[in-house]
Amino acid sequence: MTRNEGTLDRAARIILGLILLSLTVVGPQTMWGLIGIVPLLTGLVGSCPLYSILGISTCPLKK
């Protein structure tokens, strides 16, 4: 998979993913917080499948 996320995009996804995952432990303690796995994984990997489908790239590096 080619990288299609920039640094700011990746950081935002990781932070959002961690916040959503924390909802399973603190706060309303709902299982909906598990949706945070998606942005967390895409942020860690640096590639978003939806960006690939739509032809979007926030990564400044061209390969």
N, C-alpha and C positions, 0 to 999 in steps of 0.2 A: 504494500500500500504506500502510495506516495504521500508525503506530508502536504496538507492543504490548510493548516491552521497556523496563524501567526502566534507570536509569544503572548500578546495580550489576550487573544481569543482562547488560547490554551489555559492561561492563568484563570480567566473568568470561568471557564468550564470546570476546572478543578475545584475552585472555591464554591461554585454553585452545587457541584456534586457532593462535596463534603457537607454543606449546609443541609441539603435535602436528606442525605443519609443520617445526619444527626437527628432528624425528626423521628426516626425509629427508636431512638434511645431517650431523648429529652423532648419536652414540649408536648404536643398532642399524642405522641407515641403511636403513630399510625403507620401501617405498612406501605402507604403511598410514598413514603420517604425512600423506598427502594428504587424509585424511578431515578434517583440520584446516581445510580450505577452507570447509566448511559452517558451523561456529560462527564463524569469522572474518568471513565475508560477512554472516551474519545479525546479528552484533554491530555491524558497520560500518553496515549499512542501518538497523538498529533495528526490524526486523520479522521475526518468525518465522512461516513458513507453518503449522507445526504448532500454534503458539499460536492462530492464526486459526481453524483447523479445530476445535480443542477449546474455543474461546471464552475462552481465558486471556489475561490482560493484567497485566504487572507495571509498566506505565507509569502514573505517578500522574496524568498529564494525561488528561482526558476530552474527546473531540472529538465 
